[in-house]
Amino acid sequence: MNIRATTTAAAFALTLAAGCVFGAWVYEGQWGSRGSGNGQFYFPWGIDLASNGDVYVLDSYNDRAQYFTATGSFRAVFAQGRFDRAKGLALGSRNYVYVADWFNHCVQYYTSSGSYVGRWGTGGFGNGEFNRPAAVEAALDGTVYVCDTNNDRMQYFTSTGSFLGKWGRVGNGNGEFIYPGGVAVGRNGRVYVADTFNHRLQYFTSAGSYLGQWGEGGTENGQFDEPRGVACAPNGDVYVADYRNYRVQYFSPTGSFKGKLGGFVYPTDVVLTPAGDRLYVLDGYNDQVQYFRWSAPAVVPASLGRVKALFNCEG
């Protein structure tokens, strides 16, 4: 079997099954292929949206970033050769583009048009130092959260890199991590962290106080196999790129399973539009972006039981 040849039909079926009578994520389109040309990728690892709807993609193994229109028309490439296998990208409230630069042990940031602004961090274990940071997120108040991945902790900063605080250490207890690989901040200020090698999601206050967690290793609904990218929807739902299970799962803000999408190979990141009506999935090993729209079902109450039975839905 060619693992890179995903099937849109399979992905559509899983999205429909996930939404059932409560709504469904319906496949809209995709772009990208393996390569180094404009609009091509080599294992893309981070994705986010600008305020104008443009889609920014961290083209990790090509050591660059690219951005596109909402439906994938190429706009520009920037920072060519400035990264070393960077793995995290986020846009802040000022449309700064933040990049967690994996092997350079730093965060770099750029304007939305790709002009270099600055950087912070160096290799190490002290405050503001990193050991292979894998993810970055900018909160609405400008605070920048970084998964200091090989230091098994979280750090957070001002929008220009002044150190504010940290939490976490290696382990599997509450507030401990093994290789944190994804982070998102909800509109309520909660910080959700993909605790990748503990196969779970933990969430915290904006200053790192532990609030809760869900997940464990496995393939069932609500279980993970190396979760990576995380995104928060406007309604508070939490979306997780379930990397080695080849899917995206989504949950209530406190971890109740709500649905899933499949048809990916090593998905690395996810992001939703501010209205929550479009979902972008970074399909890492397939070197592409897939996108979906939310569609309310046209189901009359009398047919509800039949539809739920047909798709074996939960809830």
C-alpha positions in Angstrom: 0.0 0.0 0.0 1.2 3.5 -0.8 0.9 5.3 2.6 1.2 8.7 0.9 -1.9 8.1 -1.2 -4.7 9.3 1.1 -8.3 8.9 -0.1 -10.6 11.9 0.0 -13.6 9.6 0.0 -12.3 7.9 3.2 -11.7 11.2 4.9 -15.1 12.5 3.9 -16.8 9.4 5.3 -15.0 9.8 8.6 -15.8 13.4 8.9 -19.5 12.7 8.2 -19.5 9.9 10.7 -17.9 12.2 13.3 -20.4 15.0 12.9 -23.5 12.8 12.3 -26.8 14.7 13.1 -24.9 17.3 15.1 -23.1 18.6 12.1 -20.1 17.4 10.1 -16.8 18.5 8.8 -17.1 18.2 5.0 -14.0 18.1 2.8 -13.5 21.2 0.7 -10.0 21.0 -0.9 -6.3 20.6 -0.5 -3.0 21.9 -1.8 0.6 21.0 -1.7 2.9 18.2 -2.8 6.5 17.0 -2.0 9.1 19.4 -3.3 10.9 22.7 -2.8 9.0 24.9 -5.3 6.4 27.5 -4.5 3.4 25.8 -2.9 5.3 22.6 -2.3 6.4 21.2 1.0 8.8 18.8 2.6 7.2 17.7 5.9 5.3 20.8 6.9 5.0 21.1 10.7 3.1 24.3 11.7 0.1 26.2 10.5 -1.8 29.3 11.5 -4.0 32.1 10.1 -3.5 35.8 9.7 -6.3 38.3 10.5 -7.0 38.7 6.8 -7.5 34.9 6.4 -4.2 34.1 4.8 -2.8 30.7 5.7 0.8 30.5 7.0 2.7 27.1 6.8 6.0 26.2 8.3 7.7 24.2 5.6 10.0 22.4 8.1 12.4 20.3 6.1 12.8 23.1 3.4 13.7 25.5 6.3 11.3 28.2 5.3 7.8 29.5 5.7 5.1 30.1 3.0 1.8 31.8 3.0 -1.3 31.4 0.9 -4.9 32.6 0.4 -7.6 30.9 2.3 -8.0 28.3 -0.5 -4.4 27.7 -1.2 -3.2 30.2 -3.9 0.5 30.9 -3.3 1.4 34.4 -2.0 5.0 34.3 -0.9 7.8 32.5 0.7 10.1 33.9 3.4 13.0 33.1 5.8 14.5 30.7 3.3 17.4 29.0 5.0 17.0 30.8 8.3 15.6 27.8 10.2 17.0 24.5 11.1 14.1 22.0 11.1 11.7 24.4 12.8 8.5 22.8 14.1 6.2 25.4 15.4 4.5 28.5 13.9 1.9 31.0 15.3 0.6 34.4 14.5 0.2 36.9 17.3 -2.3 39.8 17.7 0.0 42.2 15.8 0.3 39.6 13.0 3.9 38.8 14.1 4.8 35.3 12.8 6.5 33.4 15.5 8.6 30.3 14.7 9.9 27.7 17.2 13.2 26.9 15.6 14.0 23.3 16.6 17.8 22.9 16.1 18.6 26.6 16.6 17.1 26.5 20.1 15.3 29.8 19.7 12.1 31.6 18.7 12.3 33.9 15.7 9.6 36.3 14.7 8.7 38.2 11.5 6.2 40.6 10.1 3.2 39.1 8.2 5.0 39.9 4.9 8.1 38.0 6.1 10.5 40.7 7.2 12.7 39.6 10.0 12.0 41.4 13.3 14.0 39.5 16.0 14.7 36.4 18.0 15.2 35.2 21.5 16.7 32.1 23.2 19.7 30.0 23.0 20.5 26.4 23.9 20.4 25.7 27.6 18.3 25.0 30.7 17.9 28.5 32.2 15.1 30.9 32.0 14.6 31.9 28.3 16.8 29.2 27.1 15.6 26.2 25.1 16.4 22.6 24.2 14.7 22.0 20.8 11.4 24.0 21.1 8.7 22.3 19.1 5.6 24.5 19.3 4.7 28.1 19.9 1.4 29.9 20.5 0.4 33.6 20.9 -2.5 34.5 23.2 -4.9 37.3 22.6 -3.1 39.4 25.2 0.2 39.0 23.3 1.7 36.5 25.6 3.8 33.9 23.7 3.9 30.3 25.0 6.6 27.9 23.9 6.9 24.2 24.3 10.5 23.8 25.5 10.3 20.2 24.3 13.5 18.5 25.3 13.6 20.4 28.5 10.1 18.9 29.2 8.6 22.2 30.3 6.6 25.3 29.1 7.9 28.8 29.1 6.0 32.1 28.4 7.2 35.5 27.3 6.0 39.0 26.2 5.4 39.5 22.5 9.0 40.5 22.0 10.6 37.8 24.1 11.0 39.0 27.7 10.8 36.1 30.0 7.6 35.9 32.1 7.5 32.4 33.6 7.7 28.7 33.3 6.2 25.4 34.6 6.7 21.7 34.3 9.4 19.1 34.6 10.0 15.6 33.2 7.5 13.0 34.4 3.9 11.7 34.1 2.3 13.4 37.1 0.0 16.4 37.0 1.8 19.3 35.3 4.7 17.1 34.3 5.6 16.4 30.7 7.5 14.0 28.4 8.2 15.9 25.2 5.5 18.5 25.1 4.8 19.0 21.3 1.8 21.3 20.9 0.1 24.2 22.6 -3.0 26.3 22.1 -4.7 29.0 24.1 -8.5 29.3 24.3 -10.4 32.5 24.4 -10.9 31.9 28.1 -7.1 32.0 28.6 -6.7 28.3 29.3 -3.5 26.8 27.9 -3.8 23.4 26.4 -0.6 21.4 26.0 -0.1 18.2 24.0 2.0 16.0 26.3 3.2 14.0 23.4 5.0 11.0 24.8 2.6 10.7 27.7 -0.1 10.4 25.1 -2.4 12.9 26.7 -3.6 16.6 26.8 -3.2 18.7 29.8 -4.6 22.2 30.4 -3.6 25.0 32.7 -4.4 28.6 33.7 -2.5 31.3 31.8 0.2 31.2 34.5 0.6 27.4 34.4 -1.5 26.3 37.3 -2.8 22.7 36.6 -6.5 22.4 35.8 -7.0 18.9 34.3 -6.1 16.4 31.6 -7.5 13.7 29.4 -6.3 10.9 27.1 -4.0 7.9 27.3 -2.2 5.8 24.8 -4.4 3.9 22.4 -6.6 4.0 19.3 -10.1 4.4 20.8 -12.0 7.7 20.9 -10.3 10.0 23.3 -7.0 8.1 23.3 -3.9 9.3 21.5 -0.7 8.1 20.0 1.8 11.0 20.2 -0.5 14.0 20.0 1.1 17.0 18.3 -0.6 20.2 17.2 -3.5 21.7 19.2 -6.1 24.3 18.3 -9.0 25.9 20.2 -12.3 26.7 18.3 -14.3 29.8 19.0 -16.8 27.8 21.0 -14.1 26.4 23.2 -13.8 23.0 21.6 -10.2 21.6 21.5 -8.8 20.0 18.3 -5.8 17.7 18.4 -3.6 16.3 15.7 -3.4 12.6 16.8 -0.1 12.1 14.9 0.4 8.3 14.9 -3.3 7.5 14.8 -3.5 9.4 11.4 -6.4 11.5 12.6 -7.7 14.6 14.2 -9.9 14.4 17.3 -12.0 17.1 18.9 -13.4 17.6 22.4 -15.2 19.9 24.7 -13.1 22.3 26.7 -12.8 19.7 29.5 -12.1 16.7 27.4 -15.4 15.1 26.4 -15.0 13.4 23.0 -17.1 15.0 20.3 -15.7 13.7 17.0 -12.8 12.8 14.7 -11.6 13.1 11.1 -9.3 10.7 9.3 -7.5 10.2 6.0 -4.2 11.8 7.0 -0.7 10.4 7.4 1.1 11.9 10.4 -0.9 15.1 10.8 1.2 17.7 12.5 -1.0 20.7 13.2 -4.5 22.1 13.0 -6.1 25.5 13.0 -9.7 26.9 12.7 -11.0 30.2 11.3 -12.2 32.8 13.9 -15.8 31.9 13.0 -15.1 28.2 13.5 -16.6 27.3 10.1 -13.4 26.1 8.4 -10.8 23.7 9.6 -7.3 23.4 8.2 -5.2 20.2 8.8 -1.5 20.0 8.1 -1.1 16.5 6.6 2.6 16.2 7.3 3.8 13.1 5.5 1.6 13.8 2.6 3.1 17.3 2.3 -0.2 19.1 1.9 -2.9 21.2 3.6 -6.4 19.8 3.7 -9.3 22.0 4.6 -12.9 21.3 5.6 -16.1 23.3 6.2 -18.6 22.8 8.9 -22.0 21.8 7.6 -25.2 21.4 9.6 -27.0 18.2 8.7 -30.3 18.2 6.8 -31.9 15.5 9.0 -35.5 15.5 10.2 -36.2 14.3 13.7 -38.0 11.2 12.6 -34.8 9.9 10.9 -32.5 10.7 13.8 -32.2 7.1 15.0 -31.6 5.7 11.6 -28.8 8.1 10.9 -27.1 7.5 14.2 -27.3 3.7 13.6 -26.0 4.1 10.1 -22.8 5.9 11.2 -22.5 4.2 14.6 -22.4 7.6 16.3 -21.8 8.4 19.9 -24.1 10.7 21.8 
